[in-house]
Each structure stands twice: as C-alpha cells, then as structure tokens.
Amino acid sequence: MDADQARSADEAFMREALAEARAAAGQGEVPVGAVVVLAGEIIGRGRNLRETTGDPTAHAEMVAIREAAGRVGCWRLEGATLYVTLEPCAMCAGAMVLARIRRLVYGARDPKAGAAGSLMDIVRDRRLNHRLEVTEGVLEADCGGILREFFRCRRQ
C-alpha cells in the first residue's frame, strides 16, 4: 500500500471513529469514538459511555478494545490498529500496550491528559515491553471540532 492509499484508509477508518463520537454526543457523552481494525476489517467499535454506564473505565478505546478482543477470542490484538478521535489518556494508552496493538491513529491532541505524546508518551515508552507506531492529526479539524462544539453547547 502506498502513502496515498494508507492516508486514504486512515481517513476512512477515522470517519468511522467520528461516527461513534457523534453517537456518544447524542447520548450526552463526551464525543470520543474509536474503532479497532485488523486486516482491513473493523473488529471493535467504541464510544465514551462513562455517564451511560457509570463505569469510569468506559472510554471509547476501552470499549473498542474489549469488543475486538471478544471478537477474535484473544486478548492479544497483534497487528491491529486503533483509530480514536482524541489522543488516548494514560489508562487507554496502557491498555493498548497490554493488548499488543501494533498502531495507534488519532485525530486531536489532548494537552491536558494525552498519553501518546502530549502530556506523556506511554505508547512509545522504551521501558515497557511493547511499543506502538503512532500517527497523529488524521482528520484533526473534524475530531477537535466535535469536541469544541460539544463543550461550547454545555457551557451555554
């Protein structure tokens, strides 16, 4: 796959994550969405569900990772790519390392809690037994825009 095809695929899967983020917003959740892709197929989808479930771990990435692991029947998601609209927090970044996800693609940076390069860099920490490839800024304007709009409406 050449660079243009890879960029196109990344954008297509990020649009799927954005659809999950919009669904989260429709439920009154912070609009973050994620999908896990293996061999070109979505094997896990997730959106923030903390308010809906009362579960502090129900971040979009965690929901998507759980679904993907259930679908493949194994906790190891080697070769998988996780697409998420917002840079993962420490919990989600740690889960990606533990699940052996190969690659992380995210849209908007999170300077307050991002653990894939902004505040810290868990997914590439050489002290850990696994590191992810990271691509940031895919559909960044769309990913950041949905969050800004959500919080603008909440403040009104």
C-alpha positions, -999 to 999 in steps of 0.1 A, spaced: 0 0 0 15 34 -10 14 65 12 -17 79 -5 -36 47 -1 -26 44 35 -37 80 42 -70 73 25 -75 42 46 -66 61 78 -92 88 69 -119 63 61 -114 45 94 -112 78 113 -146 87 98 -160 55 114 -145 67 147 -161 101 142 -195 84 137 -190 67 171 -181 101 186 -213 117 172 -233 88 187 -217 94 220 -226 131 218 -262 120 211 -262 101 243 -249 131 263 -214 117 265 -181 135 257 -179 128 219 -149 105 216 -151 75 193 -128 46 184 -125 16 161 -101 -13 161 -91 -26 127 -74 -59 118 -66 -69 83 -87 -41 69 -118 -50 89 -134 -32 118 -134 -58 147 -143 -34 175 -162 -2 179 -164 21 209 -177 54 222 -175 71 255 -201 55 278 -190 67 313 -221 86 320 -244 60 305 -229 31 323 -215 47 354 -182 30 347 -151 52 349 -132 29 325 -159 31 297 -137 53 275 -142 48 237 -108 30 234 -115 6 262 -150 -3 248 -135 -9 213 -106 -30 227 -129 -52 247 -152 -57 217 -122 -65 195 -107 -90 220 -141 -107 223 -145 -109 186 -110 -125 180 -112 -146 211 -79 -134 225 -65 -105 245 -36 -101 221 -46 -78 193 -13 -81 175 -14 -65 140 -44 -43 149 -47 -6 145 -68 15 169 -83 47 155 -96 73 180 -107 108 176 -88 121 207 -54 113 219 -57 85 245 -53 90 282 -29 70 304 -54 43 311 -63 37 274 -27 40 263 -17 14 289 -45 -9 277 -32 -6 241 3 -16 252 -11 -45 271 -32 -56 242 -2 -55 219 -19 -32 194 5 -25 166 -5 10 156 -24 40 171 -40 66 148 -56 96 165 -72 129 154 -69 157 180 -42 161 206 -51 163 243 -26 186 260 -42 181 294 -44 143 295 -28 129 263 -6 99 269 6 94 233 30 123 230 13 154 246 15 151 284 33 118 284 41 90 259 31 57 273 26 40 239 62 46 229 79 43 263 111 21 258 108 9 294 77 -11 285 76 -45 268 57 -32 237 55 0 218 31 12 192 35 31 159 17 64 162 1 86 135 -15 118 148 -36 145 133 -58 124 110 -89 145 103 -77 167 132 -101 196 124 -132 173 125 -121 155 156 -113 186 175 -143 204 162 -168 179 175 -153 183 210 -152 221 209 -188 222 198 -199 198 225 -183 218 253 -195 251 238 -230 238 240 -225 225 275 -213 260 287 -244 277 274 
